[in-house]
Amino acid sequence: MANNLLEATLKQRRLRSDVRCERIMNKSDHVLAVFADNDGQVFVHADAKGLDVFIKSLQRLRKKIDEDKCDHDHLMTEAWAGDGELTEAPGCEKEGHAVHHIKLYGWTDEWAKKHGFIEETPNQ
């Protein structure tokens, strides 16, 4: 009986946390909140507009690579002096710590080979 009561209480707290998380995440015009845990897992919460923000950054880097240029981009929360590309979502910390800054790099094949990210293929 006591075990069932404990399980019910924990379930109710998780549900309240999930509702609070959802409510807070919707304050911005988009959702792109990132969390990381100590095991190396990353959790991304995004809506369509948030995914568009991420995709736009990736497409810009892809265009630079197509122009044979290496470049990078920053996605940051406003708390870290960013433009709010990343949003905050208090209440979702059960997944890990909030990520406030993502730095994306776009490397050409030449650069990636030079620095050992991909293997050189022997000329045939």
Summary of the structure (lengths in Angstrom):
residues: 124
radius of gyration: 19.9
end to end distance: 72.9
largest distance: 72.9
contacts: 309
relative contact order: 0.17
helix: 44%
strand: 19%
